[in-house]
Amino acid sequence: MAFIDSTVINIALPALQASFRATVVDVQWVIESYGLFLGALILVGGSLGDLFGRRLMFLVGVIIFAVASAGCGVASNLHQLIIARSVQGVGAALLVPGSLAIISTSFDGTSRGKAIGTWSGFTAITAAIGPVLGGWLIEHASWRWAFFINLPLAAAVITISLWRIPESRSATAARVDWLGAMVVTLGLGGLVNGFIESVNLGWRHPLVFGSLIVGFGCLIAFVFVEAGGASPMVPLTLFASPSFSGANLLTLFLYAAIGIFFFLFPLNLIQVQAYSATAAGAATLPLILLIFLLSRWSGGLVARYGPRIPLIIGPLIAAFGFLLFVVPSVGDSYWKSFFVAVVVLGFGMATTVAPLTTVVMNSVDQDRIGAASGINNAVARVAGVLAIAILGIVMVNAFGARLDSKLANFSLPPDTLREIQAGEIRLAGLQLPASLSPSTRTAISKSVRDAFVFGFRLIMVICAGLSVASAAAAWRLIPDKRTSLR
């Protein structure tokens, strides 16, 4: 449910934008509201499972997720959809860590690895199937079915869980770090709100400035709360390990690049390249399948070469993949334009993911593995949330500047020009004034597509830079195979 939903929603963004006549800020909130609560509360979700019962919290998460999915599907306006997506994020924060915790406690040490491998395989399969199935439903039915599809899945999950999954809880579980959860949620929410709304309101607006001050202040306070807490959700002592710090810094940079890529790429395919929703969903299949098929191979690289080499080479390959996305313009076939870039990016990610997980697990003591895994998962989620908020500003500004330079070549009435410029926040979903002549409309539509491609290329260059930064983090902080990871 969670992995299908997180991939399908990106394919649904153009349909949502058209249905609600939404700006890019609006559709950013559709993504960010979910990721914000999932990233901030996923560690709390794991703690609640340890304390009150892992099956119980897993089922509560599934029910919340299903009810929120129905709310998304019946939403009559964008505000309702964003609220329902926020509740979905809360549900996901309970069910995602709960699923792995149930597996870990249901199998002994000899079979646990295979069980977790099976779990990973199914997440990869759903991540691959989700965009294609969701794209088909969006194209032939409605974007609402991207959410309604969760309801029969939830019914099946609840039935199987009650029938087959035993309850378990930790005998030594401490209290839940509610103060830490509240502070980090306010901190991330303040930053995201400030960055996203700056596009609409400007940096000097009290809401924007105030949100950023609150966000930064709360994140600074979060460090002190966790340092002084009896049962912190983020034990800061884990970061004393250079390997653990390096792995999370690598995760922050690389998953920031991946987050903004998966936000903009479907908009490019559907609104600029004129792909169907189904074709756009299938476009990233090679990337996901490579991660699935090569994860066992890349995991073996750690035993042979140590973690440092694959964690340097993998992000560098991903950086080259991002640069290949700079080449296509408008109108080329998928095989000539995007296929090679998708494959190279997928190979880079496949080389990185399994060694990264190994470093996270091996860089801490055995009794801290759960906390280490949860922190790394949260960092990956938060990286995507912040990237969409911050690099979304770069995209809007680059698009607007490029389109304004193109519009200067047209002799447009001042009112018409202002109307077009006011809609630039919609990016390629910009609706042109009805007063334009057919020939002028065609020419300006081409300028809109070109402006989007210009902005997309700039973001891909930044993503390549983030990938290189993640390789540098591995080079500086992660030891080679001759050195202990701790």
C-alpha positions as a Python dict, from the first residue, in 0.01 Angstrom:
ca = {
    (1, 'M'): (0, 0, 0),
    (2, 'A'): (263, 252, 106),
    (3, 'F'): (507, 180, -175),
    (4, 'I'): (239, 178, -444),
    (5, 'D'): (98, 504, -315),
    (6, 'S'): (434, 680, -297),
    (7, 'T'): (507, 600, -663),
    (8, 'V'): (158, 642, -811),
    (9, 'I'): (103, 991, -673),
    (10, 'N'): (379, 1138, -889),
    (11, 'I'): (208, 1006, -1202),
    (12, 'A'): (-121, 1156, -1081),
    (13, 'L'): (20, 1509, -1036),
    (14, 'P'): (-59, 1638, -1389),
    (15, 'A'): (-415, 1506, -1361),
    (16, 'L'): (-452, 1668, -1018),
    (17, 'Q'): (-317, 1995, -1151),
    (18, 'A'): (-565, 1991, -1440),
    (19, 'S'): (-859, 1880, -1224),
    (20, 'F'): (-812, 2149, -958),
    (21, 'R'): (-644, 2411, -1183),
    (22, 'A'): (-362, 2395, -932),
    (23, 'T'): (-26, 2569, -918),
    (24, 'V'): (301, 2383, -871),
    (25, 'V'): (292, 2501, -507),
    (26, 'D'): (-42, 2324, -464),
    (27, 'V'): (82, 1994, -605),
    (28, 'Q'): (400, 2029, -401),
    (29, 'W'): (183, 2026, -91),
    (30, 'V'): (10, 1707, -209),
    (31, 'I'): (350, 1535, -200),
    (32, 'E'): (499, 1721, 95),
    (33, 'S'): (208, 1680, 337),
    (34, 'Y'): (246, 1301, 315),
    (35, 'G'): (625, 1295, 325),
    (36, 'L'): (644, 1545, 609),
    (37, 'F'): (442, 1337, 855),
    (38, 'L'): (593, 1008, 740),
    (39, 'G'): (949, 1136, 773),
    (40, 'A'): (892, 1306, 1109),
    (41, 'L'): (690, 1026, 1274),
    (42, 'I'): (835, 703, 1133),
    (43, 'L'): (1063, 661, 1436),
    (44, 'V'): (769, 724, 1669),
    (45, 'G'): (575, 458, 1479),
    (46, 'G'): (846, 203, 1551),
    (47, 'S'): (854, 298, 1919),
    (48, 'L'): (476, 268, 1953),
    (49, 'G'): (491, -81, 1805),
    (50, 'D'): (756, -187, 2057),
    (51, 'L'): (552, -43, 2343),
    (52, 'F'): (190, -136, 2261),
    (53, 'G'): (227, -426, 2019),
    (54, 'R'): (370, -440, 1668),
    (55, 'R'): (68, -606, 1507),
    (56, 'L'): (-170, -364, 1679),
    (57, 'M'): (18, -55, 1558),
    (58, 'F'): (60, -206, 1212),
    (59, 'L'): (-317, -262, 1187),
    (60, 'V'): (-392, 86, 1323),
    (61, 'G'): (-159, 225, 1056),
    (62, 'V'): (-331, 26, 782),
    (63, 'I'): (-678, 142, 894),
    (64, 'I'): (-568, 508, 913),
    (65, 'F'): (-402, 480, 573),
    (66, 'A'): (-712, 321, 417),
    (67, 'V'): (-954, 578, 564),
    (68, 'A'): (-727, 860, 451),
    (69, 'S'): (-701, 703, 103),
    (70, 'A'): (-1080, 709, 77),
    (71, 'G'): (-1067, 1072, 188),
    (72, 'C'): (-816, 1149, -88),
    (73, 'G'): (-1036, 975, -344),
    (74, 'V'): (-1349, 1172, -259),
    (75, 'A'): (-1175, 1508, -202),
    (76, 'S'): (-1370, 1787, -372),
    (77, 'N'): (-1095, 2047, -344),
    (78, 'L'): (-722, 2066, -299),
    (79, 'H'): (-734, 2156, 70),
    (80, 'Q'): (-931, 1840, 150),
    (81, 'L'): (-683, 1634, -52),
    (82, 'I'): (-383, 1782, 131),
    (83, 'I'): (-543, 1716, 472),
    (84, 'A'): (-620, 1355, 373),
    (85, 'R'): (-263, 1311, 244),
    (86, 'S'): (-132, 1433, 582),
    (87, 'V'): (-340, 1168, 759),
    (88, 'Q'): (-209, 911, 509),
    (89, 'G'): (144, 1004, 616),
    (90, 'V'): (55, 938, 980),
    (91, 'G'): (-81, 595, 886),
    (92, 'A'): (228, 514, 681),
    (93, 'A'): (450, 613, 975),
    (94, 'L'): (283, 332, 1173),
    (95, 'L'): (260, 61, 909),
    (96, 'V'): (602, 94, 738),
    (97, 'P'): (824, 34, 1045),
    (98, 'G'): (566, -210, 1178),
    (99, 'S'): (601, -439, 877),
    (100, 'L'): (978, -482, 917),
    (101, 'A'): (951, -514, 1295),
    (102, 'I'): (695, -797, 1256),
    (103, 'I'): (926, -979, 1015),
    (104, 'S'): (1229, -933, 1240),
    (105, 'T'): (1049, -1079, 1543),
    (106, 'S'): (881, -1363, 1349),
    (107, 'F'): (1200, -1524, 1216),
    (108, 'D'): (1519, -1641, 1383),
    (109, 'G'): (1866, -1525, 1285),
    (110, 'T'): (1921, -1789, 1016),
    (111, 'S'): (1602, -1720, 822),
    (112, 'R'): (1554, -1350, 899),
    (113, 'G'): (1782, -1238, 617),
    (114, 'K'): (1582, -1431, 358),
    (115, 'A'): (1255, -1297, 501),
    (116, 'I'): (1376, -938, 484),
    (117, 'G'): (1508, -1006, 134),
    (118, 'T'): (1160, -1126, 34),
    (119, 'W'): (1011, -809, 186),
    (120, 'S'): (1259, -597, -12),
    (121, 'G'): (1174, -787, -329),
    (122, 'F'): (803, -725, -288),
    (123, 'T'): (858, -356, -223),
    (124, 'A'): (1058, -338, -547),
    (125, 'I'): (785, -524, -737),
    (126, 'T'): (511, -295, -607),
    (127, 'A'): (728, 10, -677),
    (128, 'A'): (755, -117, -1036),
    (129, 'I'): (391, -218, -1085),
    (130, 'G'): (242, 80, -900),
    (131, 'P'): (319, 356, -1155),
    (132, 'V'): (207, 144, -1450),
    (133, 'L'): (-117, 27, -1289),
    (134, 'G'): (-181, 371, -1144),
    (135, 'G'): (-106, 539, -1475),
    (136, 'W'): (-352, 308, -1650),
    (137, 'L'): (-624, 383, -1392),
    (138, 'I'): (-557, 758, -1418),
    (139, 'E'): (-568, 746, -1797),
    (140, 'H'): (-877, 527, -1834),
    (141, 'A'): (-1076, 609, -1519),
    (142, 'S'): (-970, 894, -1287),
    (143, 'W'): (-684, 1005, -1064),
    (144, 'R'): (-915, 918, -773),
    (145, 'W'): (-857, 548, -839),
    (146, 'A'): (-489, 596, -755),
    (147, 'F'): (-620, 624, -396),
    (148, 'F'): (-925, 395, -407),
    (149, 'I'): (-695, 105, -506),
    (150, 'N'): (-574, 103, -144),
    (151, 'L'): (-914, 1, -4),
    (152, 'P'): (-925, -363, -124),
    (153, 'L'): (-556, -396, -39),
    (154, 'A'): (-624, -274, 314),
    (155, 'A'): (-911, -521, 357),
    (156, 'A'): (-682, -807, 251),
    (157, 'V'): (-399, -689, 478),
    (158, 'I'): (-626, -660, 783),
    (159, 'T'): (-774, -1006, 724),
    (160, 'I'): (-435, -1173, 679),
    (161, 'S'): (-285, -990, 976),
    (162, 'L'): (-561, -1098, 1215),
    (163, 'W'): (-547, -1454, 1079),
    (164, 'R'): (-174, -1522, 1053),
    (165, 'I'): (38, -1263, 1236),
    (166, 'P'): (111, -1313, 1608),
    (167, 'E'): (130, -1016, 1840),
    (168, 'S'): (468, -914, 1979),
    (169, 'R'): (612, -628, 2178),
    (170, 'S'): (944, -535, 2333),
    (171, 'A'): (1002, -641, 2694),
    (172, 'T'): (1234, -344, 2746),
    (173, 'A'): (1051, -74, 2548),
    (174, 'A'): (1091, 270, 2696),
    (175, 'R'): (850, 561, 2673),
    (176, 'V'): (775, 732, 2342),
    (177, 'D'): (965, 1053, 2271),
    (178, 'W'): (658, 1270, 2211),
    (179, 'L'): (845, 1595, 2273),
    (180, 'G'): (1107, 1508, 2014),
    (181, 'A'): (837, 1407, 1764),
    (182, 'M'): (648, 1733, 1814),
    (183, 'V'): (960, 1951, 1784),
    (184, 'V'): (1092, 1781, 1469),
    (185, 'T'): (748, 1790, 1305),
    (186, 'L'): (717, 2163, 1375),
    (187, 'G'): (1072, 2216, 1253),
    (188, 'L'): (1028, 2033, 925),
    (189, 'G'): (680, 2180, 877),
    (190, 'G'): (811, 2532, 930),
    (191, 'L'): (1091, 2489, 678),
    (192, 'V'): (869, 2325, 416),
    (193, 'N'): (595, 2587, 456),
    (194, 'G'): (842, 2872, 436),
    (195, 'F'): (1023, 2745, 128),
    (196, 'I'): (710, 2644, -64),
    (197, 'E'): (504, 2954, 14),
    (198, 'S'): (795, 3185, -72),
    (199, 'V'): (706, 3128, -437),
    (200, 'N'): (359, 3274, -380),
    (201, 'L'): (423, 3531, -109),
    (202, 'G'): (789, 3634, -142),
    (203, 'W'): (1069, 3598, 111),
    (204, 'R'): (976, 3908, 312),
    (205, 'H'): (619, 3799, 387),
    (206, 'P'): (569, 3746, 763),
    (207, 'L'): (429, 3394, 709),
    (208, 'V'): (733, 3289, 504),
    (209, 'F'): (992, 3457, 725),
    (210, 'G'): (819, 3344, 1043),
    (211, 'S'): (785, 2984, 922),
    (212, 'L'): (1154, 2963, 839),
    (213, 'I'): (1254, 3110, 1178),
    (214, 'V'): (1027, 2861, 1360),
    (215, 'G'): (1153, 2575, 1143),
    (216, 'F'): (1522, 2640, 1197),
    (217, 'G'): (1465, 2716, 1565),
    (218, 'C'): (1277, 2391, 1626),
    (219, 'L'): (1537, 2181, 1446),
    (220, 'I'): (1811, 2336, 1657),
    (221, 'A'): (1600, 2274, 1969),
    (222, 'F'): (1546, 1913, 1853),
    (223, 'V'): (1919, 1843, 1889),
    (224, 'F'): (1913, 1961, 2251),
    (225, 'V'): (1588, 1771, 2325),
    (226, 'E'): (1740, 1448, 2195),
    (227, 'A'): (2070, 1506, 2375),
    (228, 'G'): (1894, 1548, 2708),
    (229, 'G'): (1612, 1296, 2666),
    (230, 'A'): (1594, 969, 2859),
    (231, 'S'): (1453, 778, 2559),
    (232, 'P'): (1537, 986, 2249),
    (233, 'M'): (1388, 889, 1912),
    (234, 'V'): (1726, 983, 1758),
    (235, 'P'): (2011, 871, 1988),
    (236, 'L'): (2282, 1125, 1902),
    (237, 'T'): (2555, 889, 2025),
    (238, 'L'): (2506, 686, 1705),
    (239, 'F'): (2655, 973, 1508),
    (240, 'A'): (2985, 927, 1691),
    (241, 'S'): (3050, 656, 1432),
    (242, 'P'): (3199, 819, 1120),
    (243, 'S'): (3050, 542, 908),
    (244, 'F'): (2699, 605, 1039),
    (245, 'S'): (2734, 981, 994),
    (246, 'G'): (2878, 933, 645),
    (247, 'A'): (2602, 692, 543),
    (248, 'N'): (2333, 936, 652),
    (249, 'L'): (2502, 1233, 485),
    (250, 'L'): (2525, 1028, 165),
    (251, 'T'): (2156, 939, 203),
    (252, 'L'): (2060, 1304, 254),
    (253, 'F'): (2230, 1420, -67),
    (254, 'L'): (2141, 1127, -291),
    (255, 'Y'): (1777, 1093, -186),
    (256, 'A'): (1729, 1468, -218),
    (257, 'A'): (1826, 1428, -583),
    (258, 'I'): (1597, 1128, -627),
    (259, 'G'): (1307, 1306, -454),
    (260, 'I'): (1304, 1610, -683),
    (261, 'F'): (1366, 1388, -988),
    (262, 'F'): (1056, 1177, -928),
    (263, 'F'): (854, 1494, -865),
    (264, 'L'): (947, 1668, -1194),
    (265, 'F'): (1004, 1377, -1432),
    (266, 'P'): (634, 1274, -1463),
    (267, 'L'): (538, 1641, -1517),
    (268, 'N'): (794, 1655, -1797),
    (269, 'L'): (673, 1334, -1959),
    (270, 'I'): (299, 1407, -1941),
    (271, 'Q'): (273, 1786, -1977),
    (272, 'V'): (574, 1853, -2202),
    (273, 'Q'): (652, 1532, -2389),
    (274, 'A'): (280, 1439, -2426),
    (275, 'Y'): (315, 1088, -2279),
    (276, 'S'): (4, 912, -2157),
    (277, 'A'): (-17, 848, -1782),
    (278, 'T'): (43, 476, -1846),
    (279, 'A'): (353, 542, -2056),
    (280, 'A'): (485, 786, -1795),
    (281, 'G'): (436, 522, -1527),
    (282, 'A'): (630, 269, -1733),
    (283, 'A'): (915, 510, -1812),
    (284, 'T'): (1099, 448, -1484),
    (285, 'L'): (1053, 69, -1488),
    (286, 'P'): (1416, 3, -1595),
    (287, 'L'): (1544, 197, -1293),
    (288, 'I'): (1331, 4, -1043),
    (289, 'L'): (1398, -334, -1205),
    (290, 'L'): (1774, -275, -1202),
    (291, 'I'): (1764, -201, -828),
    (292, 'F'): (1560, -520, -777),
    (293, 'L'): (1773, -746, -998),
    (294, 'L'): (2116, -617, -896),
    (295, 'S'): (2066, -570, -521),
    (296, 'R'): (2209, -915, -441),
    (297, 'W'): (2510, -848, -666),
    (298, 'S'): (2576, -504, -518),
    (299, 'G'): (2545, -645, -166),
    (300, 'G'): (2824, -887, -254),
    (301, 'L'): (3050, -597, -349),
    (302, 'V'): (3082, -507, 19),
    (303, 'A'): (3227, -847, 107),
    (304, 'R'): (3471, -828, -185),
    (305, 'Y'): (3579, -464, -190),
    (306, 'G'): (3445, -312, 131),
    (307, 'P'): (3165, -53, 141),
    (308, 'R'): (3366, 255, 50),
    (309, 'I'): (3436, 179, -318),
    (310, 'P'): (3075, 96, -422),
    (311, 'L'): (2946, 396, -222),
    (312, 'I'): (3180, 623, -416),
    (313, 'I'): (3129, 466, -759),
    (314, 'G'): (2749, 420, -730),
    (315, 'P'): (2663, 787, -671),
    (316, 'L'): (2910, 894, -941),
    (317, 'I'): (2730, 668, -1190),
    (318, 'A'): (2400, 818, -1071),
    (319, 'A'): (2546, 1166, -1128),
    (320, 'F'): (2627, 1070, -1487),
    (321, 'G'): (2272, 941, -1524),
    (322, 'F'): (2128, 1275, -1407),
    (323, 'L'): (2352, 1458, -1657),
    (324, 'L'): (2214, 1240, -1937),
    (325, 'F'): (1866, 1380, -1857),
    (326, 'V'): (2001, 1721, -1959),
    (327, 'V'): (2035, 1610, -2323),
    (328, 'P'): (1672, 1547, -2441),
    (329, 'S'): (1460, 1840, -2554),
    (330, 'V'): (1099, 1801, -2671),
    (331, 'G'): (957, 1543, -2906),
    (332, 'D'): (1220, 1268, -2920),
    (333, 'S'): (1112, 908, -2863),
    (334, 'Y'): (1163, 752, -2520),
    (335, 'W'): (1428, 512, -2650),
    (336, 'K'): (1636, 793, -2801),
    (337, 'S'): (1589, 1044, -2522),
    (338, 'F'): (1531, 901, -2174),
    (339, 'F'): (1593, 525, -2181),
    (340, 'V'): (1973, 535, -2152),
    (341, 'A'): (1956, 800, -1878),
    (342, 'V'): (1704, 591, -1680),
    (343, 'V'): (1923, 280, -1713),
    (344, 'V'): (2242, 460, -1605),
    (345, 'L'): (2066, 621, -1308),
    (346, 'G'): (1916, 285, -1214),
    (347, 'F'): (2256, 115, -1230),
    (348, 'G'): (2405, 387, -1008),
    (349, 'M'): (2127, 346, -750),
    (350, 'A'): (2149, -34, -765),
    (351, 'T'): (2522, -14, -694),
    (352, 'T'): (2455, 212, -394),
    (353, 'V'): (2143, 90, -212),
    (354, 'A'): (2252, -249, -74),
    (355, 'P'): (2602, -134, 37),
    (356, 'L'): (2445, 172, 201),
    (357, 'T'): (2207, -49, 401),
    (358, 'T'): (2497, -273, 501),
    (359, 'V'): (2701, 22, 628),
    (360, 'V'): (2409, 152, 834),
    (361, 'M'): (2350, -188, 992),
    (362, 'N'): (2719, -266, 1058),
    (363, 'S'): (2820, 75, 1192),
    (364, 'V'): (2632, 38, 1523),
    (365, 'D'): (2603, -221, 1796),
    (366, 'Q'): (2357, -507, 1751),
    (367, 'D'): (2106, -364, 1998),
    (368, 'R'): (2093, -31, 1811),
    (369, 'I'): (2027, -170, 1462),
    (370, 'G'): (1656, -86, 1473),
    (371, 'A'): (1721, 275, 1570),
    (372, 'A'): (1996, 307, 1308),
    (373, 'S'): (1774, 170, 1030),
    (374, 'G'): (1486, 394, 1135),
    (375, 'I'): (1704, 705, 1139),
    (376, 'N'): (1842, 630, 793),
    (377, 'N'): (1489, 570, 661),
    (378, 'A'): (1373, 899, 812),
    (379, 'V'): (1671, 1085, 662),
    (380, 'A'): (1582, 949, 316),
    (381, 'R'): (1220, 1065, 353),
    (382, 'V'): (1314, 1407, 489),
    (383, 'A'): (1571, 1455, 211),
    (384, 'G'): (1298, 1419, -51),
    (385, 'V'): (1064, 1652, 136),
    (386, 'L'): (1324, 1929, 165),
    (387, 'A'): (1446, 1885, -194),
    (388, 'I'): (1097, 1928, -338),
    (389, 'A'): (1044, 2238, -122),
    (390, 'I'): (1381, 2403, -196),
    (391, 'L'): (1453, 2294, -553),
    (392, 'G'): (1089, 2359, -642),
    (393, 'I'): (1170, 2727, -591),
    (394, 'V'): (1467, 2696, -830),
    (395, 'M'): (1247, 2527, -1089),
    (396, 'V'): (973, 2792, -1075),
    (397, 'N'): (1222, 3078, -1096),
    (398, 'A'): (1416, 2921, -1384),
    (399, 'F'): (1094, 2847, -1572),
    (400, 'G'): (962, 3200, -1519),
    (401, 'A'): (1286, 3371, -1623),
    (402, 'R'): (1316, 3163, -1938),
    (403, 'L'): (951, 3209, -2037),
    (404, 'D'): (969, 3586, -1975),
    (405, 'S'): (1266, 3611, -2211),
    (406, 'K'): (1069, 3420, -2475),
    (407, 'L'): (756, 3632, -2425),
    (408, 'A'): (959, 3945, -2494),
    (409, 'N'): (970, 3832, -2859),
    (410, 'F'): (589, 3853, -2887),
    (411, 'S'): (392, 4175, -2921),
    (412, 'L'): (140, 4095, -2650),
    (413, 'P'): (-103, 4341, -2489),
    (414, 'P'): (8, 4428, -2132),
    (415, 'D'): (-298, 4264, -1976),
    (416, 'T'): (-240, 3940, -2168),
    (417, 'L'): (128, 3939, -2075),
    (418, 'R'): (47, 3989, -1706),
    (419, 'E'): (-212, 3708, -1719),
    (420, 'I'): (43, 3467, -1864),
    (421, 'Q'): (310, 3570, -1614),
    (422, 'A'): (66, 3529, -1325),
    (423, 'G'): (17, 3167, -1433),
    (424, 'E'): (387, 3081, -1448),
    (425, 'I'): (360, 2919, -1107),
    (426, 'R'): (167, 2638, -1283),
    (427, 'L'): (481, 2551, -1484),
    (428, 'A'): (390, 2347, -1792),
    (429, 'G'): (28, 2330, -1670),
    (430, 'L'): (-4, 2702, -1751),
    (431, 'Q'): (-341, 2790, -1909),
    (432, 'L'): (-300, 3045, -2189),
    (433, 'P'): (-555, 3330, -2233),
    (434, 'A'): (-846, 3255, -2466),
    (435, 'S'): (-789, 3586, -2647),
    (436, 'L'): (-472, 3463, -2817),
    (437, 'S'): (-484, 3385, -3187),
    (438, 'P'): (-425, 3019, -3284),
    (439, 'S'): (-79, 3090, -3428),
    (440, 'T'): (31, 3292, -3124),
    (441, 'R'): (-111, 3028, -2889),
    (442, 'T'): (89, 2756, -3067),
    (443, 'A'): (409, 2960, -3052),
    (444, 'I'): (369, 3049, -2683),
    (445, 'S'): (280, 2687, -2598),
    (446, 'K'): (612, 2584, -2751),
    (447, 'S'): (785, 2853, -2543),
    (448, 'V'): (619, 2712, -2229),
    (449, 'R'): (749, 2363, -2307),
    (450, 'D'): (1096, 2497, -2381),
    (451, 'A'): (1097, 2692, -2054),
    (452, 'F'): (1006, 2378, -1859),
    (453, 'V'): (1284, 2181, -2027),
    (454, 'F'): (1529, 2461, -1942),
    (455, 'G'): (1431, 2445, -1574),
    (456, 'F'): (1432, 2064, -1573),
    (457, 'R'): (1785, 2060, -1716),
    (458, 'L'): (1905, 2298, -1446),
    (459, 'I'): (1755, 2077, -1174),
    (460, 'M'): (1920, 1767, -1326),
    (461, 'V'): (2259, 1942, -1311),
    (462, 'I'): (2194, 2021, -944),
    (463, 'C'): (2094, 1656, -887),
    (464, 'A'): (2423, 1547, -1043),
    (465, 'G'): (2603, 1781, -803),
    (466, 'L'): (2415, 1632, -506),
    (467, 'S'): (2516, 1283, -622),
    (468, 'V'): (2881, 1387, -644),
    (469, 'A'): (2850, 1533, -293),
    (470, 'S'): (2718, 1198, -168),
    (471, 'A'): (3019, 1023, -324),
    (472, 'A'): (3245, 1275, -151),
    (473, 'A'): (3076, 1198, 183),
    (474, 'A'): (3152, 828, 132),
    (475, 'W'): (3512, 904, 36),
    (476, 'R'): (3570, 1121, 342),
    (477, 'L'): (3380, 935, 614),
    (478, 'I'): (3334, 567, 527),
    (479, 'P'): (3643, 348, 585),
    (480, 'D'): (3766, 86, 342),
    (481, 'K'): (3742, -288, 406),
    (482, 'R'): (4060, -292, 613),
    (483, 'T'): (3906, -66, 879),
    (484, 'S'): (3627, -133, 1125),
    (485, 'L'): (3303, 42, 1024),
    (486, 'R'): (3263, 169, 1378),
}
